[in-house]
């Protein structure tokens, strides 16, 4: 199965959802993207702490 999570900046919601999904579905293709994402922008500090 292929799953993609999309949000505006790809720094909080979609990377967090991607991480959770990858832990639950390790054999599936899972990614996250942002509609207005800036290449190289890191995940937010708050999301990383979760």
N, C-alpha and C positions, 0 to 999 in steps of 0.2 A: 504494500500500500504506500502511496505517496501523499504526504500531508504538508501543506504550507500555511503558516500563520502570518497574517498581514496586519500591520498597524501603521500609524503615521510615520514615526521616526525610527522604528526598529531598535530602540534603546531600552525598552521596558517591557511592555506587554507581550509582544510576539517572541522575543528571545526567551522570556520566562516560560511561556507556553511551550516553546520548542524544547527547552531543557526538560521540562516535566514530561512531555510526550516521549522524548528519547529515552528517559528512564523507564517509562511504562511499556514502550514498544521498541525495544532495541534492534529489531530486525527490519524495521520499516524505514523508508526514506523520509526524513523530516527536516524542514528548513523554516527559516523566518525571513521576512522581507519588510521593508517600510516604503510607503508611498512617497515620502519626502525625506528619505534617509540620506545622510551624508556618508560617503564611503570612508571607512576607517573610524567612524564614530563608535566609541565603546558603549557597552551596556551601562545603564545608569548604576551608580553606586548602591542605591537602595535595592535594586533588583539583584545585584551581585551578592549582597548580604543575605538574601533569602536562601 
